[in-house]
Amino acid sequence: MKESTVSSSNPIAPSELIITEEGRIYHINLKDSDIADDVIVVGDQERVKQVSKHFSTIEVKISKREFITHTGFYKGHRITVLSTGIGTDNIDIAINELDAAVNIDFTTRKPKEQKRKLNIIRIGTSGSLQEDIPVDSFVVSSYGLGFDGLLGFYKTYFEDDELALKKAFVEQIKWPNQANTPYFTKGNSKLINKIGQEMHKGITATANGFYGPQGRSLRLATAVPNLNEQLNSFSFNKHRITNFEMETSALYGLSSLLGHNACTTCAIIANRFKKEYSKDYKKTVDQLIEVVLERIIA
């Protein structure tokens, strides 16, 4: 996806860009100086301190709603870790406001001339959609497959490979008419190659829910009873769908549109085909955190 931002000389209205009395962006409660160039995003609030416990010093600790931020130093390298909560709707807030905090002058309410480019790395948990990707392994996402519909509200410019994947997907998968149109977004290849060395690599399906949109049925019938089997069998130009989670399509799409680099890594805590669940997923997440931190500073 190509960068796509608004160019205007007019100040952004207070109703659109909400700034607190302390000079911070409304939801995530941050300003430019609070944010490092390398940002780790996690869904779980508790995972912020699971990352920052590795820092030698923490200079920023800010929390508001589900958004908790710690900025500090890991082996001399400044890193921010931010909790986003679950889902693409929260990613919409987090990524737009991260960009606003670093690239909009809150005094003039205008975009800055010199833009900061953030490296945004998601550390998440996920379920495997392939039998050969075991519980307690790691996956790095080459693309996000969005079920959420979020990018339909933005002016987007999909690239040829993203459009080709979408075409192949709708040809191979029996998609329900009432559901959102699926789309594909590409992560930053340089960041993916740096962070995702030796990890399983593939397309991450991004669901807009945990139950029906991920093929789970408790008391409600799903529109596509064999959704996971169809996703498991999808193949196009050696690309396959490796795992299910709830944030990557929006993270990749919005980051790209705003000119930032994004990469998702996930600890596999369940295998949907082997019906297995991790016996100690927190240990696996700890291991992934350590790997990501070391690769950020490499």
C-alpha positions as CSV (number, residue, x, y, z in Angstrom):
1,M,0.0,0.0,0.0
2,K,1.3,3.5,-0.9
3,E,1.5,6.5,1.3
4,S,-1.7,8.6,1.2
5,T,-1.9,11.7,3.4
6,V,-3.9,15.0,3.3
7,S,-2.1,18.1,2.2
8,S,-3.7,21.3,3.6
9,S,-2.4,24.6,4.9
10,N,-5.4,25.1,7.2
11,P,-5.2,24.3,10.9
12,I,-6.9,21.0,12.0
13,A,-10.1,21.8,13.9
14,P,-10.3,21.1,17.7
15,S,-13.1,18.7,17.1
16,E,-10.9,16.6,14.8
17,L,-7.6,16.9,16.6
18,I,-8.3,16.7,20.3
19,I,-5.5,17.9,22.5
20,T,-5.6,17.9,26.3
21,E,-4.7,20.8,28.5
22,E,-1.4,19.1,29.1
23,G,-0.6,19.3,25.4
24,R,-1.1,15.6,24.6
25,I,-3.2,13.7,22.0
26,Y,-6.5,12.7,23.5
27,H,-6.8,8.9,23.7
28,I,-3.2,7.7,24.0
29,N,-2.3,10.7,26.1
30,L,1.1,11.2,24.5
31,K,3.2,14.0,22.9
32,D,6.2,13.9,20.5
33,S,8.9,13.7,23.2
34,D,7.3,10.7,24.9
35,I,7.7,8.5,21.8
36,A,10.8,6.7,20.6
37,D,11.5,6.0,16.9
38,D,11.1,2.2,17.6
39,V,7.6,1.5,19.0
40,I,6.5,-2.0,20.2
41,V,2.7,-2.3,20.3
42,V,0.9,-5.0,22.4
43,G,-2.7,-5.7,22.9
44,D,-2.6,-6.6,26.6
45,Q,-2.0,-3.8,29.1
46,E,-0.1,-6.3,31.3
47,R,2.3,-7.0,28.5
48,V,3.7,-3.4,28.6
49,K,5.5,-4.1,31.9
50,Q,6.4,-7.6,30.6
51,V,8.4,-5.7,27.9
52,S,9.7,-2.8,30.0
53,K,11.0,-5.0,32.8
54,H,13.9,-5.5,30.3
55,F,14.7,-1.8,30.2
56,S,17.6,-0.4,32.2
57,T,15.7,2.8,32.8
58,I,12.1,3.9,32.2
59,E,11.7,7.7,31.6
60,V,8.0,7.8,30.6
61,K,5.1,6.0,32.2
62,I,1.7,7.2,31.0
63,S,-1.7,5.5,31.1
64,K,-5.2,6.4,29.9
65,R,-8.0,3.9,29.4
66,E,-6.5,0.8,27.7
67,F,-3.5,2.7,26.4
68,I,-0.5,2.3,28.7
69,T,2.9,3.6,27.5
70,H,6.4,3.0,28.8
71,T,9.4,4.6,27.1
72,G,12.9,3.7,28.2
73,F,16.2,2.3,27.3
74,Y,17.2,-1.3,26.3
75,K,21.0,-1.7,26.1
76,G,21.3,2.1,25.4
77,H,18.6,2.1,22.7
78,R,15.4,4.1,23.3
79,I,12.2,2.1,22.8
80,T,8.5,2.8,23.4
81,V,6.0,0.1,24.3
82,L,2.3,0.9,24.0
83,S,-0.8,-1.2,24.7
84,T,-3.5,-0.8,22.1
85,G,-6.3,-3.1,23.4
86,I,-7.9,-5.6,21.1
87,G,-9.1,-5.1,17.5
88,T,-8.7,-2.9,14.4
89,D,-10.9,-0.2,15.9
90,N,-8.3,0.3,18.6
91,I,-5.5,0.2,16.1
92,D,-7.2,3.0,14.2
93,I,-6.9,5.2,17.3
94,A,-3.4,4.1,18.3
95,I,-1.7,4.5,14.9
96,N,-3.5,7.7,13.9
97,E,-2.6,9.3,17.3
98,L,1.0,8.0,17.3
99,D,1.4,9.7,14.0
100,A,-0.3,12.9,15.1
101,A,1.9,13.1,18.2
102,V,5.1,13.0,16.2
103,N,4.1,14.6,12.9
104,I,1.6,17.4,13.8
105,D,2.5,20.6,15.5
106,F,0.0,20.8,18.4
107,T,0.5,24.6,18.6
108,T,-0.2,25.5,15.0
109,R,-2.4,22.4,14.5
110,K,-0.7,21.8,11.1
111,P,1.5,18.9,9.9
112,K,5.2,19.4,10.5
113,E,7.5,20.0,7.5
114,Q,9.9,17.3,8.7
115,K,8.1,14.0,9.3
116,R,9.2,11.3,11.7
117,K,9.1,7.7,10.4
118,L,8.4,5.2,13.2
119,N,9.2,1.5,13.2
120,I,6.1,-0.1,14.7
121,I,6.5,-3.7,15.8
122,R,3.5,-5.6,17.1
123,I,4.1,-8.5,19.6
124,G,0.9,-10.5,19.8
125,T,-0.6,-13.9,20.5
126,S,-2.2,-15.9,17.8
127,G,-3.7,-19.2,16.7
128,S,-2.0,-21.3,14.0
129,L,-4.0,-22.2,10.8
130,Q,-1.4,-24.7,9.6
131,E,-0.6,-28.1,11.2
132,D,3.1,-27.6,10.7
133,I,3.3,-24.4,12.7
134,P,3.3,-25.7,16.2
135,V,2.2,-24.2,19.5
136,D,4.9,-22.1,21.2
137,S,6.6,-21.1,17.9
138,F,6.8,-17.6,16.4
139,V,5.2,-16.2,13.2
140,V,6.1,-13.0,11.3
141,S,3.4,-11.6,9.1
142,S,4.2,-10.9,5.4
143,Y,0.7,-9.6,4.8
144,G,-2.4,-8.9,6.8
145,L,-5.7,-10.2,5.4
146,G,-8.4,-7.9,6.7
147,F,-12.0,-9.0,7.5
148,D,-12.7,-5.8,9.3
149,G,-13.6,-3.2,6.7
150,L,-11.6,-0.4,8.4
151,L,-9.6,0.7,5.3
152,G,-12.8,1.2,3.4
153,F,-13.1,4.5,5.3
154,Y,-9.7,5.8,4.0
155,K,-8.5,6.8,0.6
156,T,-6.2,3.8,-0.1
157,Y,-3.9,2.9,-2.9
158,F,-3.3,-0.9,-2.9
159,E,-0.3,-2.2,-4.7
160,D,-0.4,-4.9,-7.5
161,D,0.7,-7.8,-5.2
162,E,-2.0,-6.8,-2.6
163,L,-4.7,-6.7,-5.3
164,A,-3.5,-10.0,-6.8
165,L,-3.8,-11.7,-3.4
166,K,-7.3,-10.3,-3.0
167,K,-8.4,-11.6,-6.4
168,A,-7.0,-15.1,-5.7
169,F,-8.7,-15.1,-2.3
170,V,-12.2,-14.2,-3.5
171,E,-11.8,-16.8,-6.3
172,Q,-10.8,-19.6,-3.8
173,I,-12.8,-18.8,-0.7
174,K,-16.6,-19.0,-0.5
175,W,-17.1,-15.6,1.2
176,P,-20.5,-14.7,2.7
177,N,-22.2,-11.8,0.9
178,Q,-23.2,-10.1,4.1
179,A,-19.6,-9.9,5.4
180,N,-17.1,-7.1,4.7
181,T,-15.0,-7.3,1.5
182,P,-11.6,-8.8,2.4
183,Y,-8.4,-6.9,1.6
184,F,-4.7,-7.5,1.9
185,T,-2.0,-5.1,3.3
186,K,1.7,-5.6,3.1
187,G,4.2,-5.1,6.0
188,N,7.5,-3.4,5.6
189,S,9.8,-6.0,4.1
190,K,13.0,-4.6,5.5
191,L,11.6,-4.5,9.1
192,I,10.0,-8.0,8.6
193,N,13.4,-9.4,7.4
194,K,15.2,-7.9,10.4
195,I,12.8,-8.9,13.1
196,G,11.4,-12.1,11.7
197,Q,14.6,-14.1,10.9
198,E,14.0,-17.8,11.2
199,M,10.4,-17.3,12.2
200,H,7.5,-18.9,10.3
201,K,6.4,-16.4,7.7
202,G,3.0,-16.0,6.0
203,I,-0.3,-14.1,5.7
204,T,-2.0,-13.3,9.0
205,A,-5.8,-13.3,8.8
206,T,-7.2,-10.4,10.9
207,A,-10.6,-11.0,12.2
208,N,-13.1,-8.4,13.5
209,G,-14.1,-10.7,16.3
210,F,-12.9,-13.7,18.3
211,Y,-15.8,-16.1,17.8
212,G,-17.8,-16.2,14.5
213,P,-15.2,-14.2,12.5
214,Q,-12.6,-16.8,13.5
215,G,-14.8,-19.8,12.8
216,R,-15.7,-20.5,16.4
217,S,-19.2,-21.5,17.3
218,L,-20.4,-21.7,20.9
219,R,-24.2,-21.2,20.7
220,L,-24.4,-19.2,17.5
221,A,-24.2,-20.8,14.0
222,T,-21.5,-19.2,11.7
223,A,-22.1,-18.1,8.1
224,V,-19.1,-20.1,7.0
225,P,-18.9,-23.3,9.0
226,N,-15.7,-24.4,7.4
227,L,-13.9,-21.1,7.3
228,N,-10.7,-22.3,8.9
229,E,-10.4,-25.2,6.5
230,Q,-10.8,-22.8,3.6
231,L,-8.2,-20.4,5.0
232,N,-5.9,-23.4,5.6
233,S,-6.1,-24.5,2.0
234,F,-5.6,-21.0,0.4
235,S,-2.5,-20.8,-1.8
236,F,-1.2,-18.1,-4.2
237,N,2.4,-17.6,-5.5
238,K,3.8,-19.6,-2.5
239,H,1.8,-17.5,-0.1
240,R,-0.4,-19.2,2.5
241,I,-2.4,-18.1,5.5
242,T,-0.5,-19.0,8.6
243,N,-2.5,-17.6,11.6
244,F,-5.4,-15.7,13.0
245,E,-5.4,-12.6,15.2
246,M,-7.2,-9.2,15.3
247,E,-4.9,-6.3,14.5
248,T,-2.4,-6.8,11.7
249,S,-4.4,-5.7,8.6
250,A,-5.2,-2.3,10.1
251,L,-1.7,-1.9,11.6
252,Y,-0.1,-2.6,8.2
253,G,-2.5,-0.5,6.2
254,L,-2.6,2.6,8.4
255,S,1.2,2.6,9.0
256,S,1.9,2.4,5.3
257,L,-0.6,5.1,4.4
258,L,1.0,7.4,7.0
259,G,4.6,6.6,5.9
260,H,5.7,4.4,8.9
261,N,7.2,0.9,8.9
262,A,5.3,-1.9,10.5
263,C,5.9,-5.6,11.3
264,T,3.8,-8.1,13.3
265,T,5.3,-11.0,15.2
266,C,3.1,-13.4,17.1
267,A,3.6,-16.2,19.6
268,I,1.5,-19.2,18.5
269,I,-0.5,-20.2,21.6
270,A,-3.0,-22.5,19.9
271,N,-3.1,-24.7,16.8
272,R,-6.7,-24.6,15.4
273,F,-6.3,-27.9,13.5
274,K,-4.5,-30.0,16.1
275,K,-6.8,-28.5,18.8
276,E,-3.8,-27.8,21.0
277,Y,-3.2,-24.9,23.4
278,S,0.0,-23.7,25.0
279,K,0.7,-25.1,28.4
280,D,2.6,-21.9,29.4
281,Y,2.0,-19.2,26.8
282,K,3.4,-16.4,29.0
283,K,6.8,-18.1,28.8
284,T,6.5,-18.2,25.0
285,V,5.6,-14.5,24.9
286,D,8.6,-13.7,27.2
287,Q,10.9,-15.5,24.8
288,L,9.4,-13.6,21.8
289,I,9.8,-10.3,23.6
290,E,13.5,-11.0,24.2
291,V,14.0,-11.9,20.6
292,V,12.3,-8.8,19.3
293,L,14.2,-6.5,21.6
294,E,17.6,-8.0,20.6
295,R,16.7,-7.6,16.9
296,I,15.5,-4.0,17.2
297,I,19.0,-3.0,18.5
298,A,20.9,-5.3,16.1
